Amino acid sequence: MVAGRPLVRLTKNQRHHRIARLLGEQAVSSQAEVVELLGAEGVDCTQATVSRDLEEMGAVKVRVAGGDTVYAIPELPRDQLAPEGHLGRVLGEWAVEVSHSANLVVVRTPPGSAHVVGSALDRAGIDGVIGTVAGDDTVLVVTAEPAGGAGVASRLANLAGL
């Protein structure tokens, strides 16, 4: 329990997001410390789960000033495209609705999740997409062709299983 509330279990993607944020905000040197930090946020998970998560996320130990080692997650280079399977997993987990109008596609997500979908779309390098704008629960996808929204929306909905 944290502040009188029971611990909650998150999906893998939700845990990965929290872990990435924690590693970006502070120096974390052990898996046990990750478990403790997640627990302080009300998240229930085991060291074995955190170990798998760190492996899947590509986390590595890096030496920082003073000689200590801490976990870090290497950034995907801006010019390296993510595999379509990654986009499918993200859309399947976070997209709840896809609609379009002319050259615009709107992807709806649960509150606070649009940036995850927007980033995956940016990294997917979809032909005909010139950019995305992510809010709290909505991603706006802009296509290059005046009527390109229908095709992109169809593809995204299919990848999301909608």
N, C-alpha and C positions, 0 to 999 in steps of 0.2 A: 504494500500500500504506500502511496505517496500522497501526503497531505490529505489523508482520509479517503483517497480514491484507490480502487483496486488497479493493479497493473493491467495493461492491455497488450494484446498480441497484434502485431502489425503484419501486413503482407510483406513479402520479400522486397518488392520495389519500395514500399514505404520505409522499411528498415534501411535499405541501401541509401535512400535519400537522407535519412537522419544521420547515418554513419558518416556519409560524405560531408554533411554540414559540420558535424562534431570534429572531424579530422581537419577541416578547413579553419575552424575557429580556435582550436587549441592543440597543443602538443600532447599526443596520446601515444604511450609507449608499449601498451600491452592489450591483449584481447580482454583480459579481466577488467581493465580500465574502461574499455568500450562498453562492456556489459554494465558496469557501475554507472557510467554516464547516461546510458539509455534508461536504466532503472530510475535514475533521478528525474527523468522526463516522463516517467510513468509507463515505460515500455518493458514488457516481460520478454526476455530471451536468455538463452544459455550461451556459455562460452563456445560450445561446439557450433551453434548457429552462427555466432559472430565470426568464428574461424572460417566457415564456408562462405559467409557474406564477403569477408575481406578478400578471400581468394577469387571469388566471382567478380568482384569489383576491380581486381588487378592491383590492390593495395600493396605497397612495398614499404620496407623499412628504410629510412634515409637518415643519415647522420646530420645533426644540426649543430650550431655553434655550442661549444662546451663539450662536444663529444657524445652526447646522448643520441639514441636512435628513436625515431618516432614514425608512426604510420603516415603515409601520404598516398594519394591516388593520382597517378599521372593523368594529365589532361590529354584528351584525344586531340591531336593536331587539327587546327582549323581546316586544313585542306584535305584531311583524311575523311572519307565517307564511312559512315557506320553501315553495317550490313542491313539488308531489308528485314531480316529476322528480328533485329533489335527494334525496328520501328513497329513491326507487327506485335511484338510483346508489349511495348509501351502503349500502343493504341488499344490492344485487347484489355489491358489493365485499367487505363484511364479514360478513354473516349467513351462517352455515353450517348452522343448524338453527333451526326455529321449532316450538314445541309449546305446548299450553295445558291448563288445568284450570279449570273454572268461570269465574271472572272474571279469571284470571291468564294471561298469555302470557309464555313464556320464549324469548328470542332468544339463541342461542349465537353467539359470535364467536371469532376467534383470540385468544390471550392478549394482553392490553393494548389491545384494540380496542373493548371494550364502551362506553366513554364516547363514542366517535364515533357509534355507533349510537344510544345513549341521547339524545344531543344532537339528532340528526336527528329522532328520534321526538318529542322535546319540541317542536321547532320546526315539525313537520308539522301540529300541531293536529288530529289524527285524532278524528273524532266518537266519543264513547263512551270515550275514554281519559282517565283522570283523573291519571295520572302514571307516571313510570318511575323505576327505581332501577338504576344501572349499577355492576357490580363490575368485575373484571378481564376476564373472558371471558363474562359473562352479563348480560343486561338483563332485568329483571323489569318487565313492563308491566301496570298495573292498570286494569281496565275498570270502568265505572260499573254496568253491569248484572250481576246474579248469574251469568248464563250468557253474558256478552258475550265471553269469551275466544276461543271458537271462531271467531266472525266476524272479529275483529281478527287472530287468528293466520292465518286463511285469506288475508286481505288482505295481510298482511306477507309471508307465504310467496310469494304471487303476485308482489308487487313485487320480491322477492329472486330470483325465478326458481327457487324450490325446489319 
